[in-house]
Amino acid sequence: MDKIIFFHMNQLGDLLFSLPVLKATKQKYPNIKIYCVVRKNLAGLLESTKLVDKIFLKVSSLGAEIDLIADIRKEKIDTALMFSESPESLLLAYFSKIKNRVGFKTASLNFLLTQTVEKKGVPSLNNNIVLAKSIGINNVQKDYLNILKVDGESNVKISFWLEANNMLNKDFIVVSVGASRRRQEKCLRREVWIETLNKLADMKKNVIVAYAQWETESVMKILKYVSKDIKTFCPENGLIELSALISKAKMFIGIDSGTMHLAASLGVKCLALYGNTDPDQIGPRPLQNHIIIKKNSAKDIIASDILENIK
């Protein structure tokens, strides 16, 4: 195998679950050329791994998709591994004339695949390991540690930010209070975050609430009731900048989310809050390195559940 293309899913956590497969592929075939198809907001993180030779950005218009197909065809790639089960991804791989197209049986257009494997439950690292084994990639690590690399420029920028906020060289906790737009059922009740953040301030803990720009309105509804000792951080340059901040944290607190997995992938201890999702399947990796609070619903989690685990 001299060329392979990976079709990634759209969410941050799912991207992180795929990175060990890319690493193992490069280890088995040091001279292989790796291509990836991914959303624009995730491209920077993927590039930071230094595992990918070329990134194709997912597009939404028909005209752009035709151009993308033409660009992929030019590379004469022989194998596609489909983390994504979306019809768009499978059609893209098919019309790009990739000979071997390997993916999950649960994909709605699985007849477009040349080889399929079983998938258990939701997208996960375990499922991706099974997918990799189907093409002879057997050495996939069972966590996503030591794959992402934070660039020097982002580290310097975050150091300046920490110094300006009197946090440089101090232990601090990064807290994420939100979830993606499609995963709002994972959110804790607003009053739980208000109580938690205020008590952390009372405990003299250095806390930074990190959030994306699109979360501003919902986050501010919490922060207006929270101690001014709590710092806030909204990255100007997306996930690379957020990674640089989190990588310097002593601990991360947040729900089952891409940001939580980002923290775990950077080797930061997570206090991970789970409702009806299963941490055994999609918990931070390796699971034993982290603290898991699991309830039947995220709405059942209360402030004392979190605070009892903060030392």
Contacts in CASP RR format, 6 or more apart in sequence:
PFRMAT RR
TARGET T0000
AUTHOR 0000-0000-0000
METHOD contacts of the structure
MODEL  1
MDKIIFFHMNQLGDLLFSLPVLKATKQKYPNIKIYCVVRKNLAGLLESTK
LVDKIFLKVSSLGAEIDLIADIRKEKIDTALMFSESPESLLLAYFSKIKN
RVGFKTASLNFLLTQTVEKKGVPSLNNNIVLAKSIGINNVQKDYLNILKV
DGESNVKISFWLEANNMLNKDFIVVSVGASRRRQEKCLRREVWIETLNKL
ADMKKNVIVAYAQWETESVMKILKYVSKDIKTFCPENGLIELSALISKAK
MFIGIDSGTMHLAASLGVKCLALYGNTDPDQIGPRPLQNHIIIKKNSAKD
IIASDILENIK
1 29 0 8 1.000
1 32 0 8 1.000
1 78 0 8 1.000
1 79 0 8 1.000
1 135 0 8 1.000
2 29 0 8 1.000
2 31 0 8 1.000
2 32 0 8 1.000
2 33 0 8 1.000
2 78 0 8 1.000
3 32 0 8 1.000
3 33 0 8 1.000
3 35 0 8 1.000
3 75 0 8 1.000
3 76 0 8 1.000
3 77 0 8 1.000
3 78 0 8 1.000
3 79 0 8 1.000
4 25 0 8 1.000
4 32 0 8 1.000
4 33 0 8 1.000
4 34 0 8 1.000
4 35 0 8 1.000
4 77 0 8 1.000
4 78 0 8 1.000
4 79 0 8 1.000
4 80 0 8 1.000
4 81 0 8 1.000
5 34 0 8 1.000
5 35 0 8 1.000
5 36 0 8 1.000
5 37 0 8 1.000
5 56 0 8 1.000
5 72 0 8 1.000
5 75 0 8 1.000
5 77 0 8 1.000
5 79 0 8 1.000
5 80 0 8 1.000
5 81 0 8 1.000
5 93 0 8 1.000
5 98 0 8 1.000
6 18 0 8 1.000
6 21 0 8 1.000
6 22 0 8 1.000
6 34 0 8 1.000
6 35 0 8 1.000
6 36 0 8 1.000
6 37 0 8 1.000
6 80 0 8 1.000
6 81 0 8 1.000
6 83 0 8 1.000
7 36 0 8 1.000
7 37 0 8 1.000
7 80 0 8 1.000
7 81 0 8 1.000
7 82 0 8 1.000
7 83 0 8 1.000
7 84 0 8 1.000
7 89 0 8 1.000
7 92 0 8 1.000
7 93 0 8 1.000
8 14 0 8 1.000
8 15 0 8 1.000
8 18 0 8 1.000
8 36 0 8 1.000
8 37 0 8 1.000
8 38 0 8 1.000
8 39 0 8 1.000
8 42 0 8 1.000
8 46 0 8 1.000
8 83 0 8 1.000
8 84 0 8 1.000
9 15 0 8 1.000
9 18 0 8 1.000
9 83 0 8 1.000
9 84 0 8 1.000
9 86 0 8 1.000
9 123 0 8 1.000
10 39 0 8 1.000
10 42 0 8 1.000
10 58 0 8 1.000
10 84 0 8 1.000
11 180 0 8 1.000
11 258 0 8 1.000
12 42 0 8 1.000
12 45 0 8 1.000
12 239 0 8 1.000
12 257 0 8 1.000
12 258 0 8 1.000
12 259 0 8 1.000
12 261 0 8 1.000
12 262 0 8 1.000
13 257 0 8 1.000
13 258 0 8 1.000
13 261 0 8 1.000
13 262 0 8 1.000
14 83 0 8 1.000
14 123 0 8 1.000
15 38 0 8 1.000
15 42 0 8 1.000
15 45 0 8 1.000
15 46 0 8 1.000
16 144 0 8 1.000
16 148 0 8 1.000
16 258 0 8 1.000
16 261 0 8 1.000
16 262 0 8 1.000
16 265 0 8 1.000
17 83 0 8 1.000
17 123 0 8 1.000
17 124 0 8 1.000
17 125 0 8 1.000
17 128 0 8 1.000
17 144 0 8 1.000
17 261 0 8 1.000
18 83 0 8 1.000
18 128 0 8 1.000
19 49 0 8 1.000
19 51 0 8 1.000
19 144 0 8 1.000
19 147 0 8 1.000
19 148 0 8 1.000
19 265 0 8 1.000
20 125 0 8 1.000
20 128 0 8 1.000
20 129 0 8 1.000
20 140 0 8 1.000
20 141 0 8 1.000
20 142 0 8 1.000
20 143 0 8 1.000
20 144 0 8 1.000
20 147 0 8 1.000
21 81 0 8 1.000
21 83 0 8 1.000
21 128 0 8 1.000
21 129 0 8 1.000
21 131 0 8 1.000
21 132 0 8 1.000
21 137 0 8 1.000
21 140 0 8 1.000
22 34 0 8 1.000
22 36 0 8 1.000
22 49 0 8 1.000
22 51 0 8 1.000
22 52 0 8 1.000
22 147 0 8 1.000
23 49 0 8 1.000
23 51 0 8 1.000
23 140 0 8 1.000
23 141 0 8 1.000
23 147 0 8 1.000
24 132 0 8 1.000
24 137 0 8 1.000
24 138 0 8 1.000
24 139 0 8 1.000
24 140 0 8 1.000
24 141 0 8 1.000
25 32 0 8 1.000
25 34 0 8 1.000
25 132 0 8 1.000
25 137 0 8 1.000
26 32 0 8 1.000
26 34 0 8 1.000
26 51 0 8 1.000
27 139 0 8 1.000
28 136 0 8 1.000
28 137 0 8 1.000
28 139 0 8 1.000
33 53 0 8 1.000
33 54 0 8 1.000
33 75 0 8 1.000
34 51 0 8 1.000
34 52 0 8 1.000
34 53 0 8 1.000
34 54 0 8 1.000
35 52 0 8 1.000
35 53 0 8 1.000
35 54 0 8 1.000
35 55 0 8 1.000
35 56 0 8 1.000
35 72 0 8 1.000
35 75 0 8 1.000
35 77 0 8 1.000
36 46 0 8 1.000
36 52 0 8 1.000
36 54 0 8 1.000
36 55 0 8 1.000
36 56 0 8 1.000
37 55 0 8 1.000
37 56 0 8 1.000
37 57 0 8 1.000
37 58 0 8 1.000
37 72 0 8 1.000
37 84 0 8 1.000
37 89 0 8 1.000
37 92 0 8 1.000
38 46 0 8 1.000
38 55 0 8 1.000
38 56 0 8 1.000
38 57 0 8 1.000
38 58 0 8 1.000
39 57 0 8 1.000
39 58 0 8 1.000
40 57 0 8 1.000
40 58 0 8 1.000
41 238 0 8 1.000
41 239 0 8 1.000
42 239 0 8 1.000
43 55 0 8 1.000
43 57 0 8 1.000
44 239 0 8 1.000
44 240 0 8 1.000
45 148 0 8 1.000
45 239 0 8 1.000
45 240 0 8 1.000
45 243 0 8 1.000
46 52 0 8 1.000
46 55 0 8 1.000
47 55 0 8 1.000
48 148 0 8 1.000
48 149 0 8 1.000
48 150 0 8 1.000
48 151 0 8 1.000
48 240 0 8 1.000
48 243 0 8 1.000
49 147 0 8 1.000
49 148 0 8 1.000
49 149 0 8 1.000
50 149 0 8 1.000
51 147 0 8 1.000
54 75 0 8 1.000
56 68 0 8 1.000
56 71 0 8 1.000
56 72 0 8 1.000
58 88 0 8 1.000
59 65 0 8 1.000
59 67 0 8 1.000
59 68 0 8 1.000
65 88 0 8 1.000
65 92 0 8 1.000
68 92 0 8 1.000
69 92 0 8 1.000
69 95 0 8 1.000
69 96 0 8 1.000
72 92 0 8 1.000
72 96 0 8 1.000
72 98 0 8 1.000
73 96 0 8 1.000
73 97 0 8 1.000
77 96 0 8 1.000
77 98 0 8 1.000
78 98 0 8 1.000
78 99 0 8 1.000
78 100 0 8 1.000
79 98 0 8 1.000
79 99 0 8 1.000
79 100 0 8 1.000
79 102 0 8 1.000
79 135 0 8 1.000
80 93 0 8 1.000
80 96 0 8 1.000
80 98 0 8 1.000
80 100 0 8 1.000
80 101 0 8 1.000
80 102 0 8 1.000
81 102 0 8 1.000
81 103 0 8 1.000
81 131 0 8 1.000
81 132 0 8 1.000
81 135 0 8 1.000
82 89 0 8 1.000
82 90 0 8 1.000
82 93 0 8 1.000
82 101 0 8 1.000
82 102 0 8 1.000
82 103 0 8 1.000
82 104 0 8 1.000
82 107 0 8 1.000
82 113 0 8 1.000
82 131 0 8 1.000
83 123 0 8 1.000
83 128 0 8 1.000
83 131 0 8 1.000
84 90 0 8 1.000
85 103 0 8 1.000
85 104 0 8 1.000
85 106 0 8 1.000
85 107 0 8 1.000
85 108 0 8 1.000
86 107 0 8 1.000
87 108 0 8 1.000
87 109 0 8 1.000
90 101 0 8 1.000
90 107 0 8 1.000
90 109 0 8 1.000
90 110 0 8 1.000
90 112 0 8 1.000
90 113 0 8 1.000
91 109 0 8 1.000
91 112 0 8 1.000
93 101 0 8 1.000
93 112 0 8 1.000
94 101 0 8 1.000
94 112 0 8 1.000
99 114 0 8 1.000
100 114 0 8 1.000
100 115 0 8 1.000
100 135 0 8 1.000
101 112 0 8 1.000
101 113 0 8 1.000
101 114 0 8 1.000
101 115 0 8 1.000
102 113 0 8 1.000
102 114 0 8 1.000
102 115 0 8 1.000
102 116 0 8 1.000
102 117 0 8 1.000
102 131 0 8 1.000
102 134 0 8 1.000
102 135 0 8 1.000
103 110 0 8 1.000
103 113 0 8 1.000
103 115 0 8 1.000
103 116 0 8 1.000
103 117 0 8 1.000
103 131 0 8 1.000
104 110 0 8 1.000
104 116 0 8 1.000
104 117 0 8 1.000
104 118 0 8 1.000
104 119 0 8 1.000
104 127 0 8 1.000
104 131 0 8 1.000
105 116 0 8 1.000
105 117 0 8 1.000
105 118 0 8 1.000
105 119 0 8 1.000
106 119 0 8 1.000
107 113 0 8 1.000
107 116 0 8 1.000
110 116 0 8 1.000
115 134 0 8 1.000
115 135 0 8 1.000
117 130 0 8 1.000
117 131 0 8 1.000
117 134 0 8 1.000
118 130 0 8 1.000
119 127 0 8 1.000
119 130 0 8 1.000
120 126 0 8 1.000
120 127 0 8 1.000
121 127 0 8 1.000
121 281 0 8 1.000
122 277 0 8 1.000
122 281 0 8 1.000
122 282 0 8 1.000
123 282 0 8 1.000
124 281 0 8 1.000
124 282 0 8 1.000
125 142 0 8 1.000
125 143 0 8 1.000
125 144 0 8 1.000
125 285 0 8 1.000
126 281 0 8 1.000
128 140 0 8 1.000
129 140 0 8 1.000
129 142 0 8 1.000
132 138 0 8 1.000
132 140 0 8 1.000
133 140 0 8 1.000
142 285 0 8 1.000
142 286 0 8 1.000
143 285 0 8 1.000
143 286 0 8 1.000
144 261 0 8 1.000
144 264 0 8 1.000
144 265 0 8 1.000
144 285 0 8 1.000
145 265 0 8 1.000
145 267 0 8 1.000
145 285 0 8 1.000
145 286 0 8 1.000
147 265 0 8 1.000
148 243 0 8 1.000
148 262 0 8 1.000
148 265 0 8 1.000
148 266 0 8 1.000
150 240 0 8 1.000
150 243 0 8 1.000
150 244 0 8 1.000
150 247 0 8 1.000
150 266 0 8 1.000
151 240 0 8 1.000
151 244 0 8 1.000
154 237 0 8 1.000
154 240 0 8 1.000
154 241 0 8 1.000
154 243 0 8 1.000
154 244 0 8 1.000
155 244 0 8 1.000
155 247 0 8 1.000
157 241 0 8 1.000
157 244 0 8 1.000
158 241 0 8 1.000
158 244 0 8 1.000
158 245 0 8 1.000
158 248 0 8 1.000
159 168 0 8 1.000
161 233 0 8 1.000
161 245 0 8 1.000
162 168 0 8 1.000
162 170 0 8 1.000
162 248 0 8 1.000
165 231 0 8 1.000
167 206 0 8 1.000
167 208 0 8 1.000
167 231 0 8 1.000
170 206 0 8 1.000
171 206 0 8 1.000
171 250 0 8 1.000
172 205 0 8 1.000
172 206 0 8 1.000
172 207 0 8 1.000
172 208 0 8 1.000
172 248 0 8 1.000
172 249 0 8 1.000
172 250 0 8 1.000
173 200 0 8 1.000
173 205 0 8 1.000
173 206 0 8 1.000
173 207 0 8 1.000
173 208 0 8 1.000
173 249 0 8 1.000
173 250 0 8 1.000
173 251 0 8 1.000
173 252 0 8 1.000
173 253 0 8 1.000
173 310 0 8 1.000
174 207 0 8 1.000
174 208 0 8 1.000
174 209 0 8 1.000
174 210 0 8 1.000
174 233 0 8 1.000
174 245 0 8 1.000
174 246 0 8 1.000
174 249 0 8 1.000
174 251 0 8 1.000
174 252 0 8 1.000
174 253 0 8 1.000
174 263 0 8 1.000
174 268 0 8 1.000
175 196 0 8 1.000
175 197 0 8 1.000
175 200 0 8 1.000
175 207 0 8 1.000
175 208 0 8 1.000
175 209 0 8 1.000
175 210 0 8 1.000
175 252 0 8 1.000
175 253 0 8 1.000
175 254 0 8 1.000
176 209 0 8 1.000
176 210 0 8 1.000
176 211 0 8 1.000
176 252 0 8 1.000
176 253 0 8 1.000
176 254 0 8 1.000
176 255 0 8 1.000
176 257 0 8 1.000
176 259 0 8 1.000
176 260 0 8 1.000
177 187 0 8 1.000
177 188 0 8 1.000
177 193 0 8 1.000
177 209 0 8 1.000
177 211 0 8 1.000
177 219 0 8 1.000
177 222 0 8 1.000
177 254 0 8 1.000
178 187 0 8 1.000
178 211 0 8 1.000
178 215 0 8 1.000
178 218 0 8 1.000
178 219 0 8 1.000
178 254 0 8 1.000
178 255 0 8 1.000
178 257 0 8 1.000
179 186 0 8 1.000
179 187 0 8 1.000
179 255 0 8 1.000
179 257 0 8 1.000
180 257 0 8 1.000
180 258 0 8 1.000
181 214 0 8 1.000
183 257 0 8 1.000
185 276 0 8 1.000
185 298 0 8 1.000
186 255 0 8 1.000
186 256 0 8 1.000
186 257 0 8 1.000
186 275 0 8 1.000
186 277 0 8 1.000
186 298 0 8 1.000
187 255 0 8 1.000
187 298 0 8 1.000
188 255 0 8 1.000
188 273 0 8 1.000
188 298 0 8 1.000
188 299 0 8 1.000
188 301 0 8 1.000
189 299 0 8 1.000
190 221 0 8 1.000
190 222 0 8 1.000
192 301 0 8 1.000
192 302 0 8 1.000
192 303 0 8 1.000
192 306 0 8 1.000
193 222 0 8 1.000
194 222 0 8 1.000
194 225 0 8 1.000
194 226 0 8 1.000
195 303 0 8 1.000
196 253 0 8 1.000
196 303 0 8 1.000
196 306 0 8 1.000
196 307 0 8 1.000
197 207 0 8 1.000
197 209 0 8 1.000
197 222 0 8 1.000
197 226 0 8 1.000
197 227 0 8 1.000
197 230 0 8 1.000
198 225 0 8 1.000
198 226 0 8 1.000
198 227 0 8 1.000
199 303 0 8 1.000
199 307 0 8 1.000
200 207 0 8 1.000
200 230 0 8 1.000
200 307 0 8 1.000
200 310 0 8 1.000
201 207 0 8 1.000
201 226 0 8 1.000
201 227 0 8 1.000
201 229 0 8 1.000
201 230 0 8 1.000
202 227 0 8 1.000
203 310 0 8 1.000
205 310 0 8 1.000
206 231 0 8 1.000
207 229 0 8 1.000
207 230 0 8 1.000
207 231 0 8 1.000
208 230 0 8 1.000
208 231 0 8 1.000
208 232 0 8 1.000
208 233 0 8 1.000
208 245 0 8 1.000
208 249 0 8 1.000
209 219 0 8 1.000
209 223 0 8 1.000
209 230 0 8 1.000
209 231 0 8 1.000
209 232 0 8 1.000
209 233 0 8 1.000
210 232 0 8 1.000
210 233 0 8 1.000
210 234 0 8 1.000
210 235 0 8 1.000
210 242 0 8 1.000
210 245 0 8 1.000
210 246 0 8 1.000
210 259 0 8 1.000
211 219 0 8 1.000
211 232 0 8 1.000
211 233 0 8 1.000
211 234 0 8 1.000
212 234 0 8 1.000
212 235 0 8 1.000
212 238 0 8 1.000
213 234 0 8 1.000
216 234 0 8 1.000
219 232 0 8 1.000
223 230 0 8 1.000
223 232 0 8 1.000
233 242 0 8 1.000
233 245 0 8 1.000
235 241 0 8 1.000
235 242 0 8 1.000
235 245 0 8 1.000
239 262 0 8 1.000
242 259 0 8 1.000
242 262 0 8 1.000
243 262 0 8 1.000
243 266 0 8 1.000
246 252 0 8 1.000
246 259 0 8 1.000
246 262 0 8 1.000
246 263 0 8 1.000
246 266 0 8 1.000
246 268 0 8 1.000
247 266 0 8 1.000
247 267 0 8 1.000
247 268 0 8 1.000
249 263 0 8 1.000
249 268 0 8 1.000
250 268 0 8 1.000
250 269 0 8 1.000
251 268 0 8 1.000
251 269 0 8 1.000
251 270 0 8 1.000
251 271 0 8 1.000
251 310 0 8 1.000
252 259 0 8 1.000
252 260 0 8 1.000
252 263 0 8 1.000
252 264 0 8 1.000
252 268 0 8 1.000
252 269 0 8 1.000
252 270 0 8 1.000
252 271 0 8 1.000
253 270 0 8 1.000
253 271 0 8 1.000
253 273 0 8 1.000
253 306 0 8 1.000
254 260 0 8 1.000
254 270 0 8 1.000
254 271 0 8 1.000
254 272 0 8 1.000
254 273 0 8 1.000
255 272 0 8 1.000
255 273 0 8 1.000
255 274 0 8 1.000
255 298 0 8 1.000
256 272 0 8 1.000
256 273 0 8 1.000
256 274 0 8 1.000
256 275 0 8 1.000
256 277 0 8 1.000
256 279 0 8 1.000
256 282 0 8 1.000
256 283 0 8 1.000
260 270 0 8 1.000
260 272 0 8 1.000
260 284 0 8 1.000
261 283 0 8 1.000
261 284 0 8 1.000
261 285 0 8 1.000
263 270 0 8 1.000
263 284 0 8 1.000
264 270 0 8 1.000
264 272 0 8 1.000
264 284 0 8 1.000
264 285 0 8 1.000
264 289 0 8 1.000
264 290 0 8 1.000
265 285 0 8 1.000
267 289 0 8 1.000
269 289 0 8 1.000
269 290 0 8 1.000
269 291 0 8 1.000
270 284 0 8 1.000
270 290 0 8 1.000
270 291 0 8 1.000
271 290 0 8 1.000
271 291 0 8 1.000
271 293 0 8 1.000
271 306 0 8 1.000
271 309 0 8 1.000
271 310 0 8 1.000
272 279 0 8 1.000
272 283 0 8 1.000
272 284 0 8 1.000
272 290 0 8 1.000
272 291 0 8 1.000
272 292 0 8 1.000
272 293 0 8 1.000
273 293 0 8 1.000
273 298 0 8 1.000
273 301 0 8 1.000
273 305 0 8 1.000
273 306 0 8 1.000
274 283 0 8 1.000
274 292 0 8 1.000
274 293 0 8 1.000
274 294 0 8 1.000
274 295 0 8 1.000
274 298 0 8 1.000
275 294 0 8 1.000
275 295 0 8 1.000
275 296 0 8 1.000
275 297 0 8 1.000
275 298 0 8 1.000
275 300 0 8 1.000
275 301 0 8 1.000
276 296 0 8 1.000
276 297 0 8 1.000
276 298 0 8 1.000
279 287 0 8 1.000
279 292 0 8 1.000
279 294 0 8 1.000
280 287 0 8 1.000
283 290 0 8 1.000
283 292 0 8 1.000
284 290 0 8 1.000
291 309 0 8 1.000
293 301 0 8 1.000
293 305 0 8 1.000
293 306 0 8 1.000
293 309 0 8 1.000
295 301 0 8 1.000
295 305 0 8 1.000
END
